Amino acid sequence: MSSPAPARPRPVHRAADLLAAYLPGSFYYSSARGVLLADGVHSHVRGTPGNRAAAAAEALEAAVLAGVANPVVVGAIGFRPDSGSSLIVPAVVRRAEIPGDGDLRLGESSPGVGDAAGSGGTSDGRSRAAADAVESDGNVGGRAEAAGNAAESGGNVGRRSQAGSEVGTGGRSRAGSVAESGGTAGGRAEAASAAAESRADAGGRTRLAARGGNQGQAIDGFRSGSGFEGADASLRNNQTSWTVVPRPAPEVYAESVRRAVDLISDGELRKVVLARALDLVGEQGVSVRKLLRNLVVADPAAHAFAVDVSAPGDPAPRTLVGASPELLVSRKGNVVTANPLAGSRRRTGDPAQDARAIAELRVSEKDLNEHALVAAQVAEVLGRFCTELDVPEEPEVIGTPTMWHLSTRIAGRVGPGGPSSLELAEALHPTPAVCGVPVDLARDTIARLEAEDRGYYAGLVGWTDLAGDGEWVVTIRCAEVSDRTARLFAGAGVVAGSDPAAELAETSAKFGTLLRALGAEGVA
């Protein structure tokens, strides 16, 4: 009687090692759930817009029949229905997960981080963003099972409610109530004048509670405990100078905002997001590896990504790389989470200035109404699929190294046989955070008023597996890199009362994430 074959040891990876192992052409994605690095192509995922989830499911089933263990679909989808898609089933997948059970369940609060927001350093929550080496399920050939089941991102949910039904005591709203309210009252949140509690979501990003707090949170120093301690934070692209071409010119963008405000005043358009681009041309090729590494080290709590989006006819390989703060949707088991962002202020690093910016953001009727439009639409779409849905009545403020955002974290449950993460993402895309209200009219307005095709900007990037689990984020704070050129994108939401100069300044602030990572601060 033969002895059973010895079990192959499960591969163990560190987040920093997977980041270091990234090469142009690979797919890289990191978030609170862990790090996924994919190489090679087992198969391409075909499919028409709105039907890519079905095509992905077919490709995953075919991969299983072909002997691929634990297959996943990874890639990006562009902004417009006719935009490109880079979805594939990769040949090899490695991952690093967060150790322990970081799940947050519906009805549980996020863990507190005390006074970390004002400590001049980082909170334990942010430090958890992408942890050290952990064991992941292996498969034939030493491949790691794709993309993780570590930390559930369902924080900031209180009492449960049935989707579409009223909530009892506890203050959570039904899915559609934000749309009916037309936005939160300007005086709901008190000015950020005193120290207050601070919370962190499962991903570790600091969330400032409704009564303000110490906003002197350090922008630097996010590396300790993040899992990326081995990465070199000082990497630069070694460019001695950049040629910068704004697309369009700032004054042309401001005029487009004015035209959009007029359209909103005259008709049924309620919101439109207008974007602009910066082309940075270096004296030598832009290093995607260094750019990605700088983005991850600067903010491990962000959803960092790098994906090959080369198309036939491109003179050189093209990579979409970025660090998005905005979770479009994740699914883990039956728990679904979305985190729409809308309403922003520049983060300066000066405690007094940041406190004023946050106080203004909390009571700005324009920003609160803009945010309400986005949260309402996301809640309405998820309400079609979820048997339970929790929607906070008021947004919170979250911080990235360069910006403050109004944020609503929405969590729900899907029933057995429910939609995959990609199906949910397709149903949500594009949200009013990157398009507008109503969607079709806003998208047509964008096509008329924007000078450049967005391509993959304001689309989605992420992964999904055979069980339907996965995570998709909005492709903002990103650039498309090809040879010596990096094209950066940034947008701002235009609503009634928008000021063209303020929207232009907002896009300039949002460019800061990529400019800093490129070592090009101050060039634009």
N, C-alpha and C positions, 0 to 999 in steps of 0.2 A: 504494500500500500504506500503510495507516494506521499511525501510530506507536502503540506500546503506551501505555496510560494511565499517567501517573506514579503511582508508589506513594504512598499516603497516609502521611505521617510517623506513626510510632508515638507514641502519647501517653506523656508522661513525667510522673509524679506523685511528689511528696514525701509521706512519711508525715504530716508536720505539716499539709500542705495538705489531705489527705483528712480528717484529724481536724477541721480548721477548717471543712471543707465540710459536715460532718454537720448535718442538720436533722431534727427530730422527724418520724418517718414513714420515714426512711431506714433501711437496714440497715447497721450498722457492725460489723466484726470485725477485730481485730488480734492477732497472735501472732508467734512467731519466723519464721513463713513469710511474713509481710508484713501488709499492710493491705488490706482489701476494703471498699469503699463501694458500696452498691447503691441505686438509686432507681427508683421506678415499678414497675408490675406488668405483666409480659407475660401471665402466667397464674398461677392458683392451683393448688397441688398438693393433690389430694384423696387419699383413701386411708384405710384402716382401721388401727388400731394393730397394729404388727408387720408391716404390708404397705405402709408409706409409702415404703420404698426402691423397690419396684416401681412405685408411682405416680410417684415422682420420675423414674425412668428413662423412663417413658412421656411425662411432661411435657417432659423434655429432648429426646427424639426429636421430639416435636411442635414444639418451638421451633425445632429445626434445619430442619424442613420449612417452617416459616413464615418462614425467612430470618434467624433470630437467630444470629449468629456466636458461637461459644464460650459457649453458655448455661450457667448454673449454677442450682442450687436453693439457696436460703438460708432461714434461719428458725429457729424454736424449736419444741420439742415438750414438753408438760407431763409432770409426774411420773407420774400415774396413767394406766392404759390409756384411761380415758374423758376425760382432760384434753384441752385444746385443742391445736391445732397451727397455726403461722403460716407454713408452708412456701409459698414462691412461686418462680417464675422471674422475676427482676427484668427490667425493660426496659433499664436502663443499669447497667453495672458499671465501676468504676474501681479500680485497685489500685496499691500501691507495694510493691516487693519488696526483699529484702535483696540488695545487690550481691554478685557472685561466687558461687561454688559452695560453699554451706555444708553440703553433704550429709555426713552421717555414715553409714557403711555398717555392716552387721552385721559384728561382729568387730573394730570399731575402738573405741578409747577416746575419751572426750570430751577436748577440749583443756583443759589445765591453766590455772588462773588464779592460780597462785602464792599470794602472800600478800594478794591483793586483798580477801579476806574480812575481813581485819583492818586494812585500810589507812585506814578511815574514809571510804572512797569506794566506787566501784563497780568491778567487774571489767570487763575488756574483753568478756567473754562476755555479761554482762548488758547492756552498752552496745549489743551487736549486736541487741538484742531487736526493734527495729523501725527499719530503717535509712532513710537518706535516699532521695532520688529515684533511681529506676532505670527502665530501659526495660521496658515490658510489652507483650505482643502486642496490637495494636489490631484493631478490626473496623469494620464499616460505621458511619459516624456518629461515629467517634472514640472509641467505647467501648473500654475496656481489657478484655483477656481476664480472666475471673474467676479470682481467688484462686490463688495463686501456687505456683510450683514452686521456691521458693528454698531455704530451709534445711531439710534433712531432720532430723526430731527423733528419730532412732534412736540416741541415745547410750546409754552405760552398758550395752553388751552385749559379752560376751566371746566365748568359744568358741561355735560354732554347735551346735545340737542339732536333731534331727528331732523334731517335735511328738509328745509321748507316749513318747519313748524316753529311755533313760538317757544322760547326758553323761559323756564320758571326762574325762581330766585337764583341769582348768581351773576346776572348781568351779561350773559352771552347773547348775541343777537342771532336771529334766524338768518338763513343764507342770503335772502334778498333784501334784508332791511336796510343795508347801507345805501343801496340804490334808491330806496324810497326816501331816505332822509336827506339826500342831496349833499351829504357831507357832515362832518362834525362841527359843532359850534366853536366859534373862534375862541371862546373863553373857557373851554373845558379844562385845558391844562394850565397849571400855574407856571409862571416864569421860572426858569431854572436859576433860582437864587440861593438855594440852600442845599446842603448835602442831603442825599436821599438814597434809598435803596437802589441797587443796580442788580440786574439779572443777566444771566448768560443763557443763550439757547444751547441745544445739544451740540452745535458746531463750535461753541466757544466764543462767538462774536458778542461783544458787550452790547447789552440792551439797556437803555436808560429808562427807568420806570417813570410813571406819569408825573411825578413831582420833582423832576430835575435831578440834580446831583452834581458831583464834582467832575467837571469835564476836562480836567487837566491830564487826561489819559495819554500816556506816552505813545507817540507814533512809532518810535523805534523800539528795539528790544523785544520783538515778538518771537524770538527764536527759542528761548529756553523752554525745554519740555515739549516742543512742537513735533519732535521726530525728525527735524531737519537740521539738527545742530551740526552735522557734518558738512553741510553745504556752505559754500563760501559766499557770504553776504556781500562781499565787495566786488564781485565780478562786474566788469563793464564790457561794453561792446568795442572798446578800444578805438572809437572813432575820435579823431582830433577835431572834426567839424561836421556839421550837418547842413544840408540844404533843405529848407523848409518851404513847402508849397501848400498854403491853405486852400481847401476845396469845399465851398467857394470862399471868396474873400470875406473877411468878417462883416464888412458893410453890406454885402449881398445877403449873407445869412440873416442879418438883422432886418433887412427889408422883407425877406421871406416870412419872418416872424410877424411883422406888421401885416402882411397880406393874410396870414393865417388868422390873426385876431379879427380882421375885417370879415373873413368868411364865417368865423364863429358868431360874430355879431349879426350877420345877415341871414344865416340859415340854420340847418339842423345839425351841423357839425358842432360837437361839444368840446372835443379835445383832439389835438393832433401833436404827435411827437416829431419834431424836426431835428435832423442830425446834420453834422458836417464832418469833414475829414481833414486830417493833416498828413501830407506825404513827407516823410523824413528820408532823405537820401544821404547815405554815408559815403565815405571815401573807399570803404571796403565792404564786403558782405556782412550783413547783420547776423550775428550769432543767435539763432533761436534758442539754443541750449542755455546760453547765458541769460537771455531775456526771460525765459521760463523760470530759471533758478532764482533770479532776482525777484520776480513776482511772487513766487512761493515763499521765499524767505521773508519778504516784506510783510506778508499777510497770510500766514498759514490757514487762517479761518476762511479765506476766500475759496471759491470753487475755481481752481486753476486748471487750465486745459491747454493742450497743444495738439492739433489735428491737421493732417495733410489734406489740403483742399485743392490740390493741383488739378487742373483741367486740361484736356487736349488743346494744344496750341500755346500753352503757357511757355514763355521762353526759359523759365527756371522753376524749380519746385516752389510751391506756395503753401505757407503754413498759417493757420489761424491760431493765434496764441493770446491768452488773456487770463484775467483773474476776476471773475464775475461775483458780485455780492448778492445776486438775485437768483434764488432757487425758484425755477418755474414749477416743478413738481417732483416729488420723490414718492416711491412706493416701496414699502418693506412689509411683506406679508399682506395683511389687509389694511394697514395704516398708510394713509395718504397725507402728504404735507405740501403746502405751497407757501411761499413767502414773498408776495408782491411788494415792491418798493416804488414809491413815487412821492415827490416832494423832497427837495435837497438843498443843502447849504455846503459851502466850502469848509473844510476842516483846516485850521491854520496851525494847530499845535500850541497856540497861546491860550491858556485857560480862560482868561476873561473874554477874549473874542469868541472862543468856542461856546462859552456859556451864553453869550448874547445870541449867537447863531441858532443854538438849540431852542432858546426861549422864543425867538422869532418863528422858528419852524413849527413849534407846538401850537401857536395861536394864529398862524397865517391862514386866513380864510381861503386864499388862492391855493395854497399847498394842500390844505386839508380837503378841499373839494376835489382837487386833482387826484389825491390819493384815494378818496372815497370811490371815485369812478373806477379805478383799477381794482380795488379790493372787492367791490360789488360784482364786477364781471367775473373775476376769478371764483368767487363764492358761488355765483349762479351756475357757472360751468361745472364746477365740482359737485354741486348739488344734484346735477343730473345723474351722477354716477354713484354717489355716496349714500349709504344708509344712515350715517350719522355725520354731522358737520358742525364744527365749532368755529365761530367767527367772532373774534374780539370786537367789542363795540368801538374801541378807540385804537388808533395806531400808536406804536412806540417809536422811539428814535434809536437807530443803531448807527454805529460808527465804523468806518473803514479808515485806513491811514490817511486818506485824502478828502473824505466826504462824510456828511451826516445825512441820513435818509429817514423819512417816515416809513415805517414797516408794519405790516399786519401778517402775523403768522397764523395760517388757517390749517386746521387738521381735521381729518375725517376717516371714515372706514368704508371699505367696499366689501360687498358680499362675495361669497364663493363664486369663482369663475368671472370675477370682475375684470375691468379693463387693465391692460398692462400699463406700465409707466409711460411708454411711448405713445400709447393710445390716448392717455390723459394729456400728455404734452401736446400732441397734435390738436386735440380739442381746445386746449387753452391758447394755443399760438395763433396769431400774435395777441398778447394782452395789451390793454390800453397803456401799459407802462412804456411800451416801445412803438405803439402804433397810434391808437386813438379811439374815439367813440363818436359815431358808430364805426365799426371796424372797416367795412368796405369803403365808405366815404373817406375815412382818414387815410387809408392806404392809397386811394386815388389821389388825394391831396398831396401826400408825400411824393408820389411819382411826378406830380406837376411842379412842386416847389423845391425839391432837393436836386442839387447839381450832379450828384454821383449815385450810381447804383450801390445800394448797401451791400450786396453780395451776402456774405454770411453774418454780417453785423446785424444785431437785433433778431437773429434766428435762435436756434437752440443747439446745445451740445450736451452729450452725455452717453449713457449706456442703459441697456435693458437685458434681462436674461430670460431663460426659458420659462421661469415661474411668473414672469411679468414684473418682478422687482427691478428697480433701477432708479436713476436720478438724472434729471435734465435741468439745465440752467439756461438762463437768457444770456446770449453772447453779447455782453456789454463789457466795458473796460478791456477792450481787445484791439488787436491789430492783425492785419494780414501782411506777412513778411515774405518777400521774394528777393533774393540776391541782396542788393544794396539798399532796397527800399522797404520801409515799414509804413503802411497806411493805417493811421490811427482813426478811430471813430468815437464820436460822443454826440449825445442828443439831449434835448430838453423838452418837457411837456408844455405845450401852449394851450392855454384855456382863456376864457374871458378875463380881461384885465391883465394879461401877461405883458411884461415890459421887455421890448426887444433887447435892450442893453443888459438886463438881468439874465435873460435866457442865454445870450452870448457869453456872459461871464460864467454861467453854470457849465456850459460845454467846455470852456477853458479849464475850469477846475477839474472836470472829469478826465480831461486829457492827462492830468497829473500822474495818475497811476502808471501809465505806460511811459510817459516821459521820464519819470524817476527811474523806472526799471531799465530804460535804455541809457541812463546817464546823460539825458538831454534836457535836464531841468533848465528853464529859462530861455530855451531857444524859440518858444512860441507862446 
